[in-house]
């Protein structure tokens, strides 16, 4: 932990997507480490939302804008002169990508290219971490964890758009930020593929935990579409630690870090959806329940696992939580919010408690 503080105190960091769930948690953690932050994002999409509930705007210079507004994005980045860029802004939902595929591709593919173009015009940047997803692989739904060398692809618009974002990032790395020609440029670029992330403050549509919490609060049984689908579940602070460690290694000039990385839980923490739902319902208590929604729906993968051994070998990263602990922290956050607690202080305390594990 002391090493993290020493690495980030006073460092200037630009975060896209800071009004979102993962971006908000990352901003609060980087602020705790002493970084100077500017965020670039659209307004929060839901009400309530983490950005407002945890007062993320008090720890970051909050700039609102679209990734595709190239002039505004580049000006915001250049004026701030960051050393590090974390790119998290995205259209992050599978089902929404079926309803609006063009907007999904525009944000996730062209938006990623726009961020990397802004990096090219900002002389201060030394390290970039582009966050994509564990769903960027061609998923054969075999009981085999995917590694970074496996083929990219995607059945649905969201998954394929994130595979495209990986390809865009790889092309920029090869063309402009090559690890083989470090004397010709100043930037080291990596991508991060995280598993299914849970934690307090997520109210997104069509996500398991937010859907369950909304149902538990009203006492209505929650409809779950694919109770037997298996996913690699992890608390939001786990991949956030990976992003921070990855950026540190890029800043240190480690060529092995300039590439794709998986950040997922231990293999035994890839659980079926119904097990997550049962655990959360038990933890919530009276009135919490769910039912299987067997109506026909859009395609989503039934099995997905990640191999994160590269992150362990290159970065020294490893998960700190088991799924049960991640679920306990998640329920505790939502209960604190419902009780009217100061959620900036509460979220910072969860981050401090996580720091102690390190």
Secondary structure, DSSP 8 states (H G I E B T S, - for coil): -HHHHHHHTT-EEEEETTTSHHHHHHHHHHHHTT-EEEEEE---SSSS-HHHHTTGGGSSEEEE--TT-HHHHHHHHHHHT-SEEEE--S---HHHHHH-HHHHHIIIIIHHHHHHHHHHT-TT--EEEEE--GGGB-----S--B-TTS-B--SSHHHHHHHHHHHHHHHHHHHTS-TT-GGG---EEEEEEE-EEE-TT---TT-HHHHHHHHHHHT--EEES-TT-EEEEEEHHHHHHHHHHHHHHHHTT-GGGSSEEEE---GGGEEEHHHHHHHHHHHH-TT--EEE--S------SB--B--HHHHHHH-------HHHHHHHHHHHHHHHHTT--HHHHHHHHHHHHHHH-
